Amino acid sequence: MIPFLPLQSVNASFEPQLSQAVQRVVQSGWYLLGEECKAFEGEFARWLGVSHCVGVGSGLDALTLALRAMAGLYHWPAHAEVIVPDMTFVATAEAVVLAGLVPVLAEVDDNALLTAENAEKVRTARTKAVIPVHLYGHPADMPTLCEWAGQHGLVVLEDAAQAHGAEVGGKRVGCWGHAAAFSFYPGKNLGALGNGGAVVTDDAGLARQVRTLANYGAREKYRHEVLGVNSRLDEVQAAVLRVKLARLDADNEARRQAARLYAEGIRSPHVVKPYQGDTQRSVFHIYPLRCLHREALARHLAAQGVETLVHYPRTLSQQPALQPYVANPAEPHPHALCWAVQELSLPISPLLTANEVSHICEAINQFNL
Ligand SMILES: *Cc1c(COP(=O)(O)O)cnc(C)c1O
């Protein structure tokens, strides 16, 4: 069986450094808000090309705390609207609700990404921010989105949870918006051995406010300025992430190479391959095929020893939990729906071999109805 993502093998490939890093923290006697977190924040910020990084407890918290900090610092009124693409992981919109704001869902394009054109269609006088998601590791068109947002005085928060290292025009995602949220969930391109996340920004005031909110709203010990939460990137995870960050560029290149081999090898008329623009460098967190007969193809591939997954089987409009909070729950988004019905994710990881890709391509090319 070719697994969708062999996490155990991926992490084993970082040994013995990974276990050594964990051991270093165990023996240090210091487990939260310490030197490992501080070092990782500096290394990640430098790697991205951004001034500030604040480690937090998860990707969801990174999005939520960034929005709460923005709403406070920029004096957004209650019920300010935030534009979110209708095809993404639920966390993108959930964070908007948790921050006391109103998600407005926008249609996506042929790459399942938000565009300025689709965002403009749902902009209202109440809109304060937009969250482009670099879904599947493909970068959204940030130059155009940022220009459009600037014209309307909107804040841009990038959801870069799936796109550590993706680039647009030589500039990494996470450096384009006012701030960006990253997740270090174990399966992400940069994955911890548990939960983790980060907010990155060039705005020192925003970084400071996120750090305060993430630490019970305290700027100094036992003086709580605002009602915060407990959301920290712990020392074990930070130490693990430092080891894995050192190899992330090479790992992303291995994913791109696998994606190139898929693009060359897949010739079935039943599937649509994901697009890769020249200047928009994806890091292929996911290799998303589209197929009108997804379930049949998934069964065929499973029989050939290939594990696949679906990202995601529902649009956000179709999520019961979000319905009461979304400003435009009933608006039809045919592209987003098309992705929900047709998407099938092939195995992809830095360890996927050319032989495995070739086996998977052959299996796809043999698929018949
Ligand atoms: C994983 C993910 C998140 C949430 O990250 P967690 O660390 O699981 O909270 C948010 N947005 C997107 C697009 C994601 O893929």
The ligand as a Gaussian input file, in Angstrom:
#p B3LYP/6-31G(d) Opt

LIG

0 1
 C       -4.732000      23.051000       9.136000
 C       -5.434000      24.287000       8.737000
 C       -5.848000      25.245000       9.679000
 C       -5.882000      25.009000      11.162000
 O       -4.698000      24.588000      11.718000
 P       -4.709000      23.782000      13.113000
 O       -3.291000      23.837000      13.536000
 O       -5.198000      22.400000      12.816000
 O       -5.616000      24.508000      14.046000
 C       -6.368000      26.437000       9.203000
 N       -6.501000      26.675000       7.892000
 C       -6.159000      25.767000       6.961000
 C       -6.314000      26.106000       5.515000
 C       -5.630000      24.535000       7.353000
 O       -5.303000      23.642000       6.412000

